[in-house]
Amino acid sequence: MAGFIQIIEYQTTRFDEVRQLGEDFREQVKARGTAPERVTVTKNRDRDNSYVTIAEFASYEAAMANSNDPSTQKFAEAMGKLCDGPPNFYNLDYVHGS
């Protein structure tokens, strides 16, 4: 079970490109061992071109190791260029679930 969750909310009219960029990046971080335990991508039914990505990590420390990796920063810059504005980030400690 994840101990830390990062949510990235963003708008884009270029979702297919964002998705491909994300899939390519995930393969890179898997090879390095810094990938999230699970990634879920969702589309908002009520707002056109609005998406939320949920990345689950084993711990805050694991998430920060991923975030501080230069390739993650390069990915974030590339993704930002495909978005219609800056993304919103939510950093959440896991508390309870059933």
Secondary structure, 3 states (H helix, E strand, C coil): CCCEEEEEEEECCCHHHHHHHHHHHHHHHHHHCCCCCEEEEEECCCCCCEEEEEEEECCHHHHHHHHHCHHHHHHHHHHHHHCCCCCEEEEEECCCCC
